[in-house]
């Protein structure tokens, strides 16, 4: 795997995490609960309390690691292509978060409310669509086919 591939994975991971974050921050606009990732993964985390800024760093690191898992192990195994395939993949981290991590952090299954469950699902779908779209795009270094 070359450095260009890793760069693309990191860009996709950061972009996908930004898409999810923006969607979750705008949640109250759509009647969904607000989700402060820095607080949830940092100061509110009962498993290991971290400074607020470290919660945000963890959010982006986790998003990038999950993107690498998708790119390296699942892209050629899941159905669909591009953004749709990324959205299918995003159901896996959403379910892990909803069924394991949220209860471990004291929020209950699926975040404890229907609004939290829907907001989490939609945020993860935005993340998945973004990473799927970016990772499916051909690298700019690939030579264009000559037209006759």
C-alpha distance (Angstrom), angle and dihedral (degrees) to the residues before:
residue distance angle dihedral
X1 . . .
X2 3.78 . .
X3 3.80 129.9 .
X4 3.82 91.4 -105.8
X5 3.82 89.8 60.9
X6 3.80 91.7 49.8
X7 3.80 90.5 47.6
X8 3.81 90.0 52.5
X9 3.83 90.7 49.3
X10 3.81 92.0 50.9
X11 3.83 92.3 46.6
X12 3.81 90.8 48.9
X13 3.81 91.6 46.9
X14 3.78 93.9 50.2
X15 3.83 93.0 43.4
X16 3.80 91.9 47.9
X17 3.79 91.5 48.7
X18 3.81 90.2 49.1
X19 3.83 90.1 51.0
X20 3.79 91.1 51.0
X21 3.79 92.4 45.1
X22 3.80 94.6 50.0
X23 3.79 90.6 48.2
X24 3.81 91.9 49.5
X25 3.81 92.4 47.0
X26 3.80 89.9 51.5
X27 3.82 90.9 47.7
X28 3.82 95.1 106.7
X29 3.82 88.6 57.8
X30 3.81 87.2 63.8
X31 3.81 95.6 40.7
X32 3.81 93.8 -98.2
X33 3.80 124.8 125.7
X34 3.80 117.9 -94.0
X35 3.78 115.7 -110.6
X36 3.79 119.8 -154.8
X37 3.81 104.6 -163.9
X38 3.81 93.7 -170.0
X39 3.78 90.2 55.9
X40 3.81 95.1 41.2
X41 3.81 95.6 49.7
X42 3.79 95.9 31.4
X43 3.78 125.7 29.0
X44 3.84 97.0 12.4
X45 3.81 95.5 45.9
X46 3.85 108.2 113.4
X47 3.82 92.1 -168.9
X48 3.81 93.6 61.5
X49 3.77 121.9 -7.6
X50 3.79 111.7 -140.8
X51 3.79 134.3 176.6
X52 3.80 114.0 -84.1
X53 3.83 93.3 -108.8
X54 3.81 91.0 52.3
X55 3.80 89.1 55.3
X56 3.80 88.0 59.7
X57 3.80 91.8 46.3
X58 3.81 89.4 51.2
X59 3.81 90.4 49.9
X60 3.82 91.6 56.9
X61 3.81 94.2 40.9
X62 3.81 91.0 51.8
X63 3.82 91.1 47.6
X64 3.80 91.0 51.5
X65 3.82 93.9 46.0
X66 3.81 90.6 50.0
X67 3.81 89.0 50.0
X68 3.81 90.4 52.7
X69 3.82 90.5 50.7
X70 3.81 89.6 52.0
X71 3.82 94.4 45.6
X72 3.78 96.8 44.4
X73 3.79 102.6 37.9
X74 3.80 113.6 15.3
X75 3.81 111.7 30.7
X76 3.78 93.6 87.2
X77 3.82 93.8 41.3
X78 3.81 104.9 49.7
X79 3.81 123.0 81.8
X80 3.81 122.8 -107.2
X81 3.81 126.5 26.9
X82 3.77 139.8 -105.5
X83 3.78 119.0 -8.4
X84 3.83 93.2 -1.7
X85 3.80 91.6 55.0
X86 3.80 90.0 47.8
X87 3.79 89.6 53.1
X88 3.81 90.4 51.7
X89 3.81 89.6 51.0
X90 3.82 91.7 48.4
X91 3.80 89.5 65.4
X92 3.82 88.8 70.5
X93 3.83 97.0 59.7
X94 3.82 89.8 39.3
X95 3.80 91.2 55.7
X96 3.82 92.6 45.2
X97 3.81 90.0 49.8
X98 3.81 93.2 44.6
X99 3.79 99.3 43.7
X100 3.81 101.6 33.4
X101 3.79 116.6 13.1
X102 3.81 100.3 40.7
X103 3.84 92.7 52.1
X104 3.83 91.0 44.9
X105 3.81 88.2 54.3
X106 3.81 92.1 51.2
X107 3.81 97.2 -105.2
X108 3.80 97.7 111.0
X109 3.79 129.5 -127.7
X110 3.80 112.9 -29.4
X111 3.80 89.4 2.5
X112 3.79 93.9 -58.2
X113 3.81 100.3 -83.5
X114 3.79 138.3 60.6
X115 3.81 89.4 -118.4
X116 3.81 91.7 53.9
X117 3.81 90.6 48.1
X118 3.82 93.1 49.9
X119 3.81 92.7 43.0
X120 3.80 90.8 50.0
X121 3.79 92.1 48.3
X122 3.80 94.2 48.3
X123 3.81 91.9 45.6
X124 3.80 91.2 51.4
X125 3.82 90.8 47.2
X126 3.82 89.5 53.6
X127 3.82 88.5 50.3
X128 3.82 91.8 48.4
X129 3.80 95.1 46.9
X130 3.80 90.1 51.1
X131 3.81 97.3 48.4
X132 3.81 91.9 42.3
X133 3.79 92.2 51.6
X134 3.81 95.1 46.8
X135 3.79 96.4 43.9
X136 3.83 93.1 47.3
X137 3.81 92.7 55.0
X138 3.81 114.9 99.8
X139 3.78 115.7 -108.2
X140 3.79 113.3 -98.6
X141 3.82 89.2 -129.9
X142 3.79 91.7 64.6
X143 3.79 109.5 103.7
X144 3.77 115.1 -112.0
X145 3.77 115.1 -118.1
X146 3.78 112.2 -103.9
X147 3.77 113.8 -116.9
X148 3.76 117.7 -136.7
